[in-house]
Amino acid sequence: MDKATAEKLRQKARRIRAGVIEALGLGKPGHLGGSMSAADMVTVLYYYKMNIDPKNIKKPDRDRFIMSKGHSVLAQYAALADLGYYPWEELSRTKTLGGLLQGHPEISTPGIEANTGSLGQGVSLGVGMCLGAKRDKAAWRVFVMCGDAELAEGQIWEGATAAAHYKLDNLRVLVDANGVSATGRVSERYNVGDAAGIAAKFAAFGWNARVIDGHSVEEIGDALDAADQVKGKPSAIIGKTIKGKGVSFAEDSHVYHNKDMNEETRAKALAEINA
Ligand SMILES: Cc1ncc(C[n+]2csc(CCOP(=O)(O)OP(=O)(O)O)c2C)c(N)n1
């Protein structure tokens, strides 16, 4: 990735993080931690990798993105707003009655491809979509973002086995490995492994797997490019991240997993993001 592209992506990531703060609003709980740790991977997907067209949002050959850890959709909402799927002002109406943007993704929102929020379902949803694409001999890809604590839930590993069995090289799973769940450290609450351990699990299931710095736009872009060259197996990209990244008082902690902001914390967060 050239320097100018990387710098442009870092600017966009700042915009996405500011959008998360906008969507959180004041006095209503919202998922800051996982949205901020995911922000750089979401940015590289939307502004570098995915074949999408905000002017033709249902074009049949578009790549699909599934936010399997649906509570982190605030980062995706910000990207979709910035890209023009709906006005930026919608962000401030997040989680209001009748608003377009709710606390978890719904396909009624422009740009959202799957209803999620109940953890553990995105990989198997992606498997189904990828099988459909293969049947249609279509070239579009499916990108699924999971949390590390999420890997203890639902049909993740059933989906992982199926993806390898069906040789779904059109499937990419990105794991936001921030090491923190809703209530504490993943290693203490339900240990699915650190980033290397998670990569080893996917590899054992027959996947192409690698660990990257999930906040380096260059490493994210390179890993996604490399996945395009892998034939006959799905790819897992395990991004080592920091929960709450970019907001110092929320970093590496479960406290801001789902918490409200007040005027003081909001101002401090925005100042740090824009610094
Ligand atoms: C099936 C299911 N069980 C429990 C929850 C409640 N829940 C929401 S977020 C979360 C923790 C997620 O942690 P992780 O996947 O690591 O996400 P991140 O740290 O990136 O926010 C839990 C347990 C849920 N949404 N769905």
The ligand as an ORCA input file, in Angstrom:
! r2SCAN-3c Opt
* xyz 1 1
  C     -25.647    -15.045     21.768
  C     -25.268    -13.855     22.562
  N     -24.804    -14.007     23.813
  C     -24.472    -12.924     24.558
  C     -24.609    -11.652     24.039
  C     -24.272    -10.445     24.886
  N     -23.020     -9.822     24.467
  C     -23.010     -8.726     23.701
  S     -21.472     -8.201     23.331
  C     -20.779     -9.444     24.250
  C     -19.294     -9.584     24.365
  C     -18.643     -9.577     23.041
  O     -17.237     -9.546     23.162
  P     -16.361     -9.588     21.863
  O     -16.930    -10.560     20.896
  O     -14.948     -9.777     22.254
  O     -16.618     -8.149     21.235
  P     -15.819     -6.780     21.448
  O     -14.846     -6.938     22.581
  O     -15.096     -6.561     20.170
  O     -16.850     -5.747     21.716
  C     -21.763    -10.251     24.806
  C     -21.493    -11.430     25.648
  C     -25.100    -11.546     22.722
  N     -25.238    -10.344     22.113
  N     -25.411    -12.644     22.007
*
